[in-house]
Amino acid sequence: MDQAASLVADLRAFIAQGGCTDAQFDALALRLFAYQYASNLPFRSFCQRRGATLRNVRTWSDIPAVPIDAFKALELRSAPPCEQERVFMTSGTTGRAARGRHFHPQLEVYDLSMVRNFAQRFMHGTGRMPMGILFPDEQAMPNSSLAHYLALAKSEFGTAESRYFLSPEGLDMPGLCAALAESERSGQPYALLGASFSLVHVMDALRAQGRSFRLPAGSRILDTGGYKGQSRELPLEDFYAGLSQLLGVPRSHCINMYGMTELSTQFYDDGNAVIPSVKSGPHWIRSRLVEPVTGRDVAPGERGILVHCDLANYNAVTTILTEDVGLWAEGGFLLLGRAEGAAAKGCSLAVEEFVKAAGA
């Protein structure tokens, strides 16, 4: 068994177990760091510029965090390209900017990470249930990590009548209303999953038709990704109040997923009865709040830029500097929006440093 295959096998076992100690997390994080340091040249150059070596990186929090925009500038991979490789790309919502690319030699780790976490955080141990997907399928969007995530949700947790209600042709509102009405009639709980902006379009269409539903107890909604200029912007309070009012799903069952193309693991909240909600992840991902230029942890009680160390990211880099502002809260962190001002400039400088190091 080669090194990558051995790592994947151990990583799958690690994800499948019920939890881990700090020492167990560190041990696997350092194995992955050594693998990526040896195999991922741009990452090794960046580490050397930061003075991080196999000798002095002793814990997961010592691993240099790669700025998220580096995925747009360079190929971050430890394994060479292969025929079965999947490439997930960022949505490219900021004009003609380059799209970030995340290379997956295979998806067994990504899929296991998603399924284990989703079963606990969204399904809460429930078996299969009918699902409506408000996002195009993988055929329409083969490079979308969200399309793959939702396809997994449907195939692993949806019943036979689960279906997509959004395609490149648009939103199938009559079909969705029929499915919601059937759930109301039968008393069978229903799950509605999709991009946040898709749910805004659904709410607008229901209001225009003067319609609303009272979905059965146990029904739930998952939104993710924000609005991305694809719908009108709604304050979080109005968004979740509208979902609850129009679909009859309590806000405690309106779950937001926080994820990104550059990661292989997702964060969830426990509903949005109170906003902003507390986000948390499974045992194979850990987070820090840092000052973006120095990479140092912020003082307790201060806002910082989120850094995530995702052990499921075995091929690219485990540790990523996002552009998201966070604040520690009991049980996880609050997500407070995108970096602005000095923090945004700090993120930009971090990207410049990474690109310079990779070209050195």
C-alpha positions as CSV (number, residue, x, y, z in Angstrom):
1,M,0.0,0.0,0.0
2,D,1.5,3.4,-1.0
3,Q,1.6,6.4,1.3
4,A,-1.5,8.1,-0.1
5,A,-3.6,4.9,0.1
6,S,-2.4,4.2,3.7
7,L,-3.4,7.8,4.7
8,V,-6.8,7.5,3.1
9,A,-7.5,4.2,4.9
10,D,-6.5,5.6,8.2
11,L,-8.4,8.8,7.5
12,R,-11.6,6.9,6.7
13,A,-11.2,4.9,10.0
14,F,-10.6,8.2,11.9
15,I,-13.8,9.8,10.4
16,A,-15.8,6.7,11.1
17,Q,-14.9,6.6,14.8
18,G,-17.0,8.3,17.4
19,G,-14.6,11.1,18.3
20,C,-11.0,11.7,19.1
21,T,-8.6,13.1,21.7
22,D,-6.4,16.1,21.0
23,A,-3.4,13.8,20.7
24,Q,-5.1,11.7,18.1
25,F,-6.1,14.7,16.0
26,D,-2.5,16.1,16.2
27,A,-1.0,12.8,15.2
28,L,-3.1,12.5,12.0
29,A,-2.7,16.3,11.2
30,L,1.1,16.0,11.4
31,R,1.1,12.9,9.2
32,L,-0.9,14.8,6.6
33,F,1.3,17.8,7.0
34,A,4.4,15.7,6.3
35,Y,2.7,14.1,3.2
36,Q,1.6,17.5,1.8
37,Y,5.0,19.1,2.7
38,A,6.8,16.4,0.6
39,S,4.3,16.2,-2.2
40,N,2.8,19.7,-2.7
41,L,5.5,22.0,-3.9
42,P,3.7,25.4,-3.7
43,F,2.7,24.5,-0.1
44,R,6.3,23.5,0.8
45,S,7.6,26.7,-0.5
46,F,5.1,28.7,1.5
47,C,6.0,26.7,4.7
48,Q,9.7,27.4,4.1
49,R,9.0,31.1,3.7
50,R,7.1,31.0,7.0
51,G,9.9,29.0,8.7
52,A,7.6,26.0,9.2
53,T,9.4,22.6,8.9
54,L,8.8,19.0,9.8
55,R,10.8,19.6,12.9
56,N,9.1,22.6,14.4
57,V,5.5,22.0,13.4
58,R,4.4,20.0,16.5
59,T,0.6,20.5,16.6
60,W,-2.2,21.1,14.1
61,S,-2.2,24.8,15.0
62,D,1.4,25.2,13.9
63,I,0.6,24.3,10.3
64,P,0.7,27.4,8.1
65,A,-2.7,28.4,6.9
66,V,-3.0,28.7,3.1
67,P,-5.1,31.7,2.0
68,I,-8.2,30.6,0.3
69,D,-7.6,32.6,-2.9
70,A,-4.4,30.5,-3.4
71,F,-6.8,27.9,-4.9
72,K,-7.4,30.4,-7.7
73,A,-3.7,31.1,-8.4
74,L,-2.1,27.7,-8.2
75,E,-2.8,24.0,-8.4
76,L,-2.7,22.7,-4.8
77,R,-2.4,19.0,-5.0
78,S,-0.3,16.2,-3.5
79,A,-1.2,13.4,-5.9
80,P,-0.6,13.8,-9.7
81,P,-3.6,14.2,-12.0
82,C,-5.5,11.0,-12.7
83,E,-8.3,9.9,-15.0
84,Q,-10.9,9.5,-12.3
85,E,-10.1,12.9,-10.6
86,R,-13.0,15.2,-9.7
87,V,-12.4,19.0,-9.7
88,F,-14.7,21.2,-7.7
89,M,-14.6,24.9,-8.7
90,T,-15.7,28.0,-6.9
91,S,-18.8,29.7,-8.3
92,G,-16.9,32.7,-9.7
93,T,-19.5,35.2,-8.6
94,T,-17.0,38.1,-8.5
95,G,-17.0,39.2,-12.2
96,R,-14.3,37.6,-14.3
97,A,-12.1,36.6,-11.5
98,A,-10.4,33.2,-11.7
99,R,-12.2,30.3,-10.2
100,G,-10.7,28.4,-7.3
101,R,-10.1,24.7,-8.0
102,H,-10.0,21.8,-5.5
103,F,-8.7,18.5,-6.9
104,H,-10.0,15.2,-5.6
105,P,-8.2,12.0,-6.8
106,Q,-11.3,10.2,-5.6
107,L,-14.3,11.1,-3.5
108,E,-14.4,8.4,-0.9
109,V,-13.1,10.6,1.9
110,Y,-15.2,13.6,0.9
111,D,-18.3,11.4,0.7
112,L,-17.7,9.7,4.0
113,S,-17.1,13.1,5.7
114,M,-20.3,14.5,4.3
115,V,-22.5,11.5,5.0
116,R,-21.3,11.0,8.6
117,N,-21.7,14.6,9.5
118,F,-25.1,15.1,7.6
119,A,-26.6,12.1,9.3
120,Q,-25.9,13.6,12.7
121,R,-26.4,17.3,12.2
122,F,-29.3,17.4,9.7
123,M,-31.0,14.1,9.8
124,H,-30.6,13.6,13.6
125,G,-30.8,9.8,13.3
126,T,-33.9,9.9,11.1
127,G,-33.9,7.4,8.3
128,R,-34.8,8.4,4.7
129,M,-37.3,11.1,4.1
130,P,-38.7,12.8,0.9
131,M,-36.5,15.6,-0.2
132,G,-36.8,18.6,-2.5
133,I,-33.6,19.9,-3.9
134,L,-33.4,23.6,-4.9
135,F,-30.2,23.5,-6.8
136,P,-29.2,22.1,-10.3
137,D,-28.0,18.4,-10.4
138,E,-24.5,17.2,-11.0
139,Q,-25.1,16.7,-14.7
140,A,-25.9,20.4,-15.0
141,M,-23.0,21.5,-12.7
142,P,-20.3,18.8,-12.7
143,N,-17.7,21.1,-11.0
144,S,-19.9,22.2,-8.2
145,S,-19.2,20.8,-4.7
146,L,-22.7,21.9,-3.6
147,A,-24.3,19.9,-6.5
148,H,-22.3,16.8,-5.4
149,Y,-23.2,17.4,-1.7
150,L,-26.9,17.7,-2.5
151,A,-26.8,14.6,-4.8
152,L,-25.3,12.7,-1.9
153,A,-28.0,13.9,0.5
154,K,-30.7,12.8,-1.9
155,S,-29.1,9.4,-2.7
156,E,-28.1,8.5,0.9
157,F,-31.0,10.0,2.8
158,G,-33.9,10.7,0.4
159,T,-36.8,8.5,-0.4
160,A,-37.7,7.4,-4.0
161,E,-40.0,10.4,-4.5
162,S,-37.2,12.9,-3.7
163,R,-36.5,15.1,-6.7
164,Y,-34.9,18.3,-8.0
165,F,-37.1,21.4,-8.4
166,L,-34.4,23.7,-9.9
167,S,-32.7,23.2,-13.2
168,P,-30.9,25.4,-15.8
169,E,-34.5,26.1,-17.1
170,G,-35.6,27.6,-13.8
171,L,-37.6,26.8,-10.7
172,D,-40.4,24.2,-11.0
173,M,-42.8,26.0,-8.6
174,P,-45.9,24.0,-9.6
175,G,-44.0,20.7,-8.9
176,L,-42.7,22.0,-5.6
177,C,-46.1,23.1,-4.4
178,A,-47.5,19.7,-5.3
179,A,-44.9,18.0,-3.3
180,L,-45.4,20.3,-0.3
181,A,-49.2,19.8,-0.5
182,E,-48.7,16.0,-0.6
183,S,-46.6,16.2,2.6
184,E,-49.2,18.3,4.3
185,R,-52.0,15.9,3.2
186,S,-50.1,12.7,4.2
187,G,-48.4,13.9,7.3
188,Q,-45.1,12.6,6.0
189,P,-42.3,15.0,7.1
190,Y,-40.5,16.7,4.3
191,A,-37.0,18.1,3.8
192,L,-36.2,21.1,1.6
193,L,-32.5,21.7,0.8
194,G,-30.8,24.2,-1.4
195,A,-28.9,27.5,-1.9
196,S,-30.2,30.3,0.3
197,F,-31.0,32.4,-2.8
198,S,-33.2,29.6,-4.2
199,L,-35.3,29.7,-1.0
200,V,-35.7,33.5,-1.4
201,H,-37.2,32.8,-4.9
202,V,-39.5,30.2,-3.4
203,M,-40.7,32.6,-0.7
204,D,-41.3,35.3,-3.2
205,A,-43.3,33.0,-5.5
206,L,-45.4,31.7,-2.6
207,R,-46.2,35.3,-1.5
208,A,-47.1,36.3,-5.1
209,Q,-49.5,33.3,-5.2
210,G,-50.9,34.0,-1.7
211,R,-49.9,30.5,-0.7
212,S,-48.4,29.0,2.4
213,F,-47.9,25.5,3.8
214,R,-47.9,23.8,7.2
215,L,-45.4,21.0,6.8
216,P,-45.7,18.1,9.3
217,A,-43.7,17.9,12.5
218,G,-40.2,16.6,11.8
219,S,-39.9,18.5,8.5
220,R,-36.8,20.5,8.1
221,I,-35.0,23.0,5.8
222,L,-31.3,23.3,4.9
223,D,-29.9,26.5,3.4
224,T,-26.4,27.3,2.4
225,G,-24.2,29.7,0.5
226,G,-25.9,33.1,1.0
227,Y,-27.4,35.1,-1.8
228,K,-24.4,35.6,-4.2
229,G,-26.2,38.3,-6.1
230,Q,-28.7,35.6,-7.3
231,S,-31.7,37.0,-5.4
232,R,-32.6,40.0,-3.3
233,E,-30.6,40.3,0.0
234,L,-32.6,39.5,3.1
235,P,-31.5,40.1,6.7
236,L,-31.2,36.7,8.5
237,E,-34.1,37.5,10.8
238,D,-36.4,38.1,7.8
239,F,-35.1,35.1,6.0
240,Y,-35.8,32.5,8.7
241,A,-39.0,34.2,9.8
242,G,-40.2,34.0,6.2
243,L,-39.3,30.3,5.9
244,S,-41.1,29.4,9.1
245,Q,-44.2,31.5,8.2
246,L,-44.6,30.3,4.7
247,L,-43.6,26.6,5.1
248,G,-44.7,25.9,8.7
249,V,-41.2,24.7,9.7
250,P,-40.1,26.0,13.1
251,R,-36.9,28.0,13.0
252,S,-35.2,25.4,15.3
253,H,-35.5,23.1,12.2
254,C,-34.1,25.6,9.7
255,I,-30.5,24.5,9.5
256,N,-27.7,26.5,7.9
257,M,-24.7,24.7,6.5
258,Y,-21.4,26.6,6.3
259,G,-19.1,25.0,3.8
260,M,-16.8,26.0,0.9
261,T,-15.4,24.4,-2.2
262,E,-11.9,24.5,-0.7
263,L,-12.9,22.3,2.2
264,S,-14.1,18.7,2.4
265,T,-16.1,19.0,5.6
266,Q,-19.1,21.2,6.5
267,F,-20.2,23.1,9.6
268,Y,-23.8,23.2,10.8
269,D,-25.8,25.1,13.4
270,D,-28.6,23.6,15.5
271,G,-31.3,25.8,13.9
272,N,-31.9,29.5,13.7
273,A,-34.3,30.3,16.5
274,V,-31.6,32.7,17.6
275,I,-29.3,34.5,15.2
276,P,-26.5,34.6,14.6
277,S,-26.4,30.9,15.1
278,V,-23.5,28.9,16.5
279,K,-21.6,26.9,13.9
280,S,-19.6,23.7,14.8
281,G,-18.0,20.8,13.0
282,P,-17.2,17.1,13.5
283,H,-14.1,15.8,15.3
284,W,-12.0,15.7,12.1
285,I,-12.0,19.5,11.6
286,R,-10.7,22.2,14.0
287,S,-10.7,26.0,13.8
288,R,-8.8,29.1,14.9
289,L,-9.4,32.8,14.9
290,V,-6.4,34.7,13.7
291,E,-5.0,38.1,12.6
292,P,-4.6,37.4,8.8
293,V,-1.1,38.9,8.1
294,T,0.7,37.4,11.1
295,G,-1.4,34.3,11.4
296,R,-1.4,34.7,15.2
297,D,-4.5,33.8,17.3
298,V,-6.6,36.8,18.3
299,A,-7.1,37.6,22.0
300,P,-10.1,35.9,23.7
301,G,-13.3,37.8,23.0
302,E,-12.0,39.4,19.9
303,R,-13.2,38.9,16.3
304,G,-10.8,37.2,13.9
305,I,-10.5,35.6,10.5
306,L,-11.4,31.9,10.6
307,V,-8.8,29.3,9.9
308,H,-9.9,25.7,9.4
309,C,-7.8,22.6,9.7
310,D,-9.8,19.9,7.8
311,L,-8.2,16.5,7.9
312,A,-10.5,15.3,5.1
313,N,-8.5,17.7,2.8
314,Y,-5.8,15.2,2.4
315,N,-4.8,16.0,-1.2
316,A,-4.7,19.8,-1.2
317,V,-3.8,21.4,2.1
318,T,-5.4,20.7,5.4
319,T,-5.3,24.2,6.8
320,I,-7.0,27.2,5.1
321,L,-7.2,30.9,5.9
322,T,-10.7,31.9,4.9
323,E,-12.0,35.5,4.4
324,D,-14.8,35.0,7.0
325,V,-14.9,36.8,10.2
326,G,-15.8,34.8,13.3
327,L,-16.2,35.1,17.1
328,W,-15.9,32.3,19.6
329,A,-19.2,31.3,21.2
330,E,-20.2,28.4,23.5
331,G,-20.1,25.2,21.5
332,G,-18.5,26.7,18.4
333,F,-18.2,30.0,16.6
334,L,-20.4,32.8,15.2
335,L,-20.1,33.6,11.6
336,L,-20.1,37.4,11.2
337,G,-19.7,38.0,7.5
338,R,-16.8,38.6,5.1
339,A,-13.6,40.4,6.0
340,E,-13.7,44.2,5.4
341,G,-11.2,47.0,5.7
342,A,-7.9,46.1,7.3
343,A,-8.8,42.5,7.7
344,A,-9.7,42.2,4.0
345,K,-6.4,43.8,3.1
346,G,-4.6,41.4,5.5
347,C,-6.2,38.4,3.6
348,S,-5.1,39.9,0.3
349,L,-1.5,40.4,1.6
350,A,-1.5,36.8,2.7
351,V,-2.4,35.6,-0.8
352,E,0.4,37.7,-2.3
353,E,2.8,36.2,0.1
354,F,1.7,32.7,-0.8
355,V,2.0,33.3,-4.6
356,K,5.5,34.9,-4.1
357,A,6.7,32.0,-2.0
358,A,5.4,29.4,-4.6
359,G,7.2,31.2,-7.4
360,A,10.5,31.4,-5.4
